[in-house]
Amino acid sequence: IDDNIDIVDTHEYIKDELKKLVLPGNVKKIVLVETRKMYKFYIVISLNDGKKIKFLFEVGRNYPNVGPKVYCETKMKHDLIGDNGRVSLSMLKYWRKNYGIERIVNKLVAIFGDKDGGVKSIKRKSSNNEFSWLKVF
């Protein structure tokens, strides 16, 4: 066994983490599926205009040593969302086991919502010096 990997009971770990999850007022958690291989649940961010942005979290059995996969299931165009809906955050790419689900949710809220629950006008410069805007359909 690698000395850098802690052995934890992911089943209990993720259940405990989800119970303790503190969410902003405009965010709801919907637990979906618990299988022998992974947990899947949604985080839904409500916007001022009534629209909602839904993110699917897939948490594998090696969590927290291996980070979750996060997908945006709301149709939108954004630099951080791939064609398949996969969310591309540096914290997911360079995962550290102390990050946790709450930190990811807070990052998603910071990017896709504002303090009062509305959508931000996000203007982001990409690598090819073009600007893109968050657009929720």
WOCOR-V555700 format. One record per residue. N is the residue number from 0. RES is the residue in three letters. BURIAL is + if it has 9 or more other C-alpha atoms within 8 Angstrom, else -. Layout:
n=<N | N>
res=<RES | RES>
burial=<BURIAL | BURIAL>
This chain:
n=<0 | 1 | 2 | 3 | 4 | 5 | 6 | 7 | 8 | 9 | 10 | 11 | 12 | 13 | 14 | 15 | 16 | 17 | 18 | 19 | 20 | 21 | 22 | 23 | 24 | 25 | 26 | 27 | 28 | 29 | 30 | 31 | 32 | 33 | 34 | 35 | 36 | 37 | 38 | 39 | 40 | 41 | 42 | 43 | 44 | 45 | 46 | 47 | 48 | 49 | 50 | 51 | 52 | 53 | 54 | 55 | 56 | 57 | 58 | 59 | 60 | 61 | 62 | 63 | 64 | 65 | 66 | 67 | 68 | 69 | 70 | 71 | 72 | 73 | 74 | 75 | 76 | 77 | 78 | 79 | 80 | 81 | 82 | 83 | 84 | 85 | 86 | 87 | 88 | 89 | 90 | 91 | 92 | 93 | 94 | 95 | 96 | 97 | 98 | 99 | 100 | 101 | 102 | 103 | 104 | 105 | 106 | 107 | 108 | 109 | 110 | 111 | 112 | 113 | 114 | 115 | 116 | 117 | 118 | 119 | 120 | 121 | 122 | 123 | 124 | 125 | 126 | 127 | 128 | 129 | 130 | 131 | 132 | 133 | 134 | 135 | 136>
res=<ILE | ASP | ASP | ASN | ILE | ASP | ILE | VAL | ASP | THR | HIS | GLU | TYR | ILE | LYS | ASP | GLU | LEU | LYS | LYS | LEU | VAL | LEU | PRO | GLY | ASN | VAL | LYS | LYS | ILE | VAL | LEU | VAL | GLU | THR | ARG | LYS | MET | TYR | LYS | PHE | TYR | ILE | VAL | ILE | SER | LEU | ASN | ASP | GLY | LYS | LYS | ILE | LYS | PHE | LEU | PHE | GLU | VAL | GLY | ARG | ASN | TYR | PRO | ASN | VAL | GLY | PRO | LYS | VAL | TYR | CYS | GLU | THR | LYS | MET | LYS | HIS | ASP | LEU | ILE | GLY | ASP | ASN | GLY | ARG | VAL | SER | LEU | SER | MET | LEU | LYS | TYR | TRP | ARG | LYS | ASN | TYR | GLY | ILE | GLU | ARG | ILE | VAL | ASN | LYS | LEU | VAL | ALA | ILE | PHE | GLY | ASP | LYS | ASP | GLY | GLY | VAL | LYS | SER | ILE | LYS | ARG | LYS | SER | SER | ASN | ASN | GLU | PHE | SER | TRP | LEU | LYS | VAL | PHE>
burial=<- | - | - | - | - | - | - | - | - | + | - | - | + | + | - | - | + | - | - | - | - | - | + | - | - | + | + | + | - | - | - | - | - | - | - | - | - | + | + | + | + | + | + | + | + | + | + | + | - | - | - | + | + | + | + | + | + | + | + | + | + | - | + | + | + | + | + | + | + | + | + | + | + | + | - | - | + | + | - | - | + | + | - | - | + | + | + | + | - | - | - | + | - | - | + | + | + | - | + | + | + | + | - | + | + | - | - | + | + | - | + | + | + | + | - | - | + | + | + | + | - | - | - | - | + | + | - | - | - | - | - | + | + | + | - | - | ->
